[in-house]
C-alpha cells in the first residue's frame, strides 16, 4: 500500500517513465512466457503422442503376429480332424463300419487331443446342440443362448475370438477358436483354447528388427519386458531388471510391472554414458502373453529447443528496455511542461481569481486544453454569480424532496415484496428491506451492482444463458411487464421470482430506470414441476403395460389411451381423447352396458373370451372393467388382454385329449369287430361260390338232390336272396373299410417316408377328385372352380405320398360336399389351394367359400365318428384319420378356421428342414 502511495505521489514524468517501461517489459515477458509454455506443452504433447502411438503400434504388431500364429495352429488342428471325420464317414459309406461306429471313433480321436494346457475340441450341430465334448454332462445340451455359439451356427467355418470364464474362475479370459464344418453329420468341429496358452507360438524374432528400428529423438527407443521384469526385447540390455533402481532409489521396472499400463518418468544411464538422465516412458500391457510394451525418450532431448528460446527472450527484454527509456523521457517532457503552467493558473483560480487566463501557444491537445481552461474560467465566473441566487431556491426544494422521500421509503421498506430499482444499464439503484432479508445482501453490498450475475445468475441451473431474457426488463420494460426468472441468494440457494415491472421516465419522457416488484414462487413452481413429473411417470407406467388400457369418464368419453390401445386400433392418443369409446374402439361397443354398470355400481366387471374379428380371422380377448373410486371423479379403467393364443391352445388340448382317449378305444373295437366280420364275409363268399354253376361239384350235388343249380339260382333271384347276399357282402366290406380306418387311426404308419413334391401331389389329387361324382352325395366336383397359388422354389417334403394324398382327397371331398344344393347356392363355388413357406414348415391351405361351420362344429371336427352328414353318407373318420396322419405320422400340424357364412380353411404344416437362405431363394 505504501509503494502505491509513493508511486501516486511521483511526478508525471517519472510516472510515465516507470509506467511505460514496466508495462512494455511486462507485456514482452508475459508474451514470452505464454509462447514458452505453449511450445513446452506442444513438445510434451507431441512426444507423448508419438510414444503412445508407437506403443499402440507395437502392441498391435505383437497381437497380430500372435493372432496369426494361433489361427494357423488351430486351423491346422481343425482341418486335420475334418480329414479324420471324412475318412471314417467314407468307411461307413463303403459298408466297412456302421455310421454310429464311425461317429464314435471320430469322437474318441477328437477327445484324445489336448489343445494347449486347458483347451479341447468339441462338436455341435447347426442348432447349437453339443454332439461331442470332453464333459459328458454337456452332450446333448443346447448352448445357443451364448453369443459365440450362435455365431458358430451361422458361420460354421473360420476363426473366432471371445471371452470365456470356466467354472471356478473369477474372471473371463480371451479365448481363440477355429471351426470347420462336416456337412454329412452336421458337425461344426471347433478347436479352442485360451490365447495365453499359445505364448510359445509367438516368435520375438518376427518383429525384433521392426521394433528396434524405432527411434525417438537421438537416443530414445522401444522395448518389451514381461511381468517378472525380464527383458524380452531391448536394444542394449538383457536379463532381469525387476529390482533395478534409478538415481533416486526408485524401483521403476517393478512399478511398470505392477501398473502394466500408463506413463512414468525416471532417471536412466545407458551403457557407455557417464551420467543418468530423466526419461519418459509410455507403456501398455498384453495380458495374454504377460508382456509390457514400452516406448521411451529422454526429456533433455525434446526440451532442447526451449533453452534456445529462453535465451532469445532475455535478449529481447534487454533491447526493449534500452529503447523505451529515452523515448519515454522525451514524451513525458512534452507533456509535463505545459501542465506545470496550467497548474499555476488553476491555483490562482482556486484562490478566487476567476479572471485569470492562459496564452495558447499551439494547436495540439495542450493548446486546446488552454482554450478549454479559458472557457471554463469564463463560465465559472458567470456560474458563481448565478449560484448565489439559486442556493436559496434549492434549499427550499430539497426540504420538500426530503419529506416526499421519507413517505416513499416508509411505504417501500414495509412492503412484503421484493422491490428494487434498476438503471437502464441493469444496475441496482434501490433495494428495499424485504429484498435485503430475502437475498441476504445489505444495501451497501448491492447498490451499484448489476442484477444479472448477482441476483439473477448469468447461467441458470439448466445451463442456459440469461442475458437475452433479462436485458429487455430494464431496456424496454413496457413490452415485458411481467416475467418469471431463476434467482440466487447470497448463500447460493436458488429460488424462482415472479416480477412485475414499470418504466420510470423523466420530465421529457426519456427512460431513466425500471421499478421491479418480485414475489417468491419457488414452492408453487416446484409443485407444478412435481405434478408434471408424476403425470409423465404415470403415463410411462400405463404405456409400458402389455395390455390395452383405456380410461373413460361417466359419459363414456376417453380420458386415457395407452400405447397398446394405439397398436390395437390404429388410433393415436391425441385422436382418441375426449371422443366416445364406441367410436374409437368399436370392438367394445357390445360392452357399453357393462361399463355403465361398473361405474354406477362401483364394482369390477369382466367378460372372458370375447370374440371379435380382425381382418378375416377371429380373435378373443379377456376384458376387465375397474371403476374409479375417487369422490370427485367418476369413470372406469378398461383392460383388454388378447387371449387368442390361449383359447386356441385350449381347443387344441381338448382335441388332443379326445384323440388320445378315442385312439385306444378305436384299436380295441377294431380288433373285436374284425374277427366276426371276417367270418361273415367268408360265409357270404362261400354262399356265392356254392351257387356258382361253373363249379362241377355244385352241379353234381344239385342233381343228387333232384334239382338243378339253375332252378335254385332262379328261385333265389326271384325271391331277392342273391341281392340280400350281395348286400351282406357290401355291408361287410364297408364295415371292413371302417375297421381298417380305425386301425390306421390308432397305429403309427409302417410306410417309409420319401421326398415328394407337394405341388405335384396336390395336382394329382385334384385330378383324382375330379372323377369323384356320386348322385347320392349330391355333388359334382367338376363344377367347382379350383384356384392354385403355389410359392416358387418349394423343396421336396419328406412324407408318405399315399397318406398325404389321402388327407388332401378327404379335404377336397369335404369342401365339395359343403356346397349342398339344398342350401342357398354359392356362385361360383370355389376351392383355393395355397402352398407357402412357414418357418421350417411347408404350409398347405385348403379354403372354400361354402357355408362354413359354427363354433361347436369347429371344435369337434377332428373327433372320430363325428359327422354332420346324413346316416350312411359318412363314417366320421375321414378328418380324424387325416389329423393323425399329419400330426402323428409326419410330425406336422393340422388346424381349421371357419366362420358361418364365410367359408372354411384347413391348414396343414409339414416339417421341412431343407429351407434355403433368402439370398438363395432370390
Buried (B, 14 or more C-beta within 10 A) or exposed (E): EEEEEEEEEEEEBBBBBEBBBEEBBEEBBEEBEEEBEEBBEEBBEEBBEBBBEBBBBBBEBBBEBBBBBBBEBBBEBBBBBBEBBEEBBEBBEEEEBEBEEBBBBBBEBBBEBEBBEEBBBBBBBBEBBBBBBEEEEEBEEEBBEEEBBEBBBEEBBBBBBBEBEEEEEEEEBEBBBBBBBBEEBBBBBBBBBBBBBBBEBBEEEBBBEEBBEBEBBEBBBBBBBBBEBBBBBBBEEEEEBBEBBBEEEBBBBBEBBEEBEEBBEBBBEBEEEEEBBBBBBBBBBBEBBBBBBBBBBBBEBBBEEEEEEEEEBEEBBEEBEEEBEEEBBEBBEEEBEBEEBBEEBBEBBEEEEBEBEBEBEEEEEBBEBBEEBBEBBEEEEEEEEEEEEEEEEEEEEEEEEEEEEEEEEEEBEEEEBBBBBBBBEBBBBBBBBBBBEBBBBEEEBBBEBBBBBBBBBEEBEEEEEBEEBBBEBBBBBEEBEEBBBBBBEEEEEEBBBBBBBEBBEEEEEEBEBBBBBBBBBBEEBEEEEEEEEEEEEEBEEBBEEEBBBBBBBBEBBBBBBBBBBBEBBEBEBEEBBEBBBBEBBEBBEEBBEBBBBBBEEEEEBEBEEBEBEEEEEBBBBBBBBBBBEEEEEBBBBBBBBBBBEEBBEEBEEEBEEBBEEBBEEBBEBBEEBBEEBEEBBEBBEEBEEBBEEEEEEBBEEBEEEEEEBEEBBEEBEEEEBBEEBEEBBEBBEEBBEBBBBBBBBBBEBEEEBEEBBBBEBBBBBBEBBBEBEEEEBEBBBEEBEBEEEBEEEBBBBBBBBEBBBBBBBBBBBBBBBBBBEEEEEBEEBBBBBBBBBBEEBBBBBBBBBBBBBEEEBBBBBBBBBBBBBEEEEBBBBBBBBBBBBBBBBBEBBBBBBBBEEBBBBBBBBBBBEEBEEEEEEE
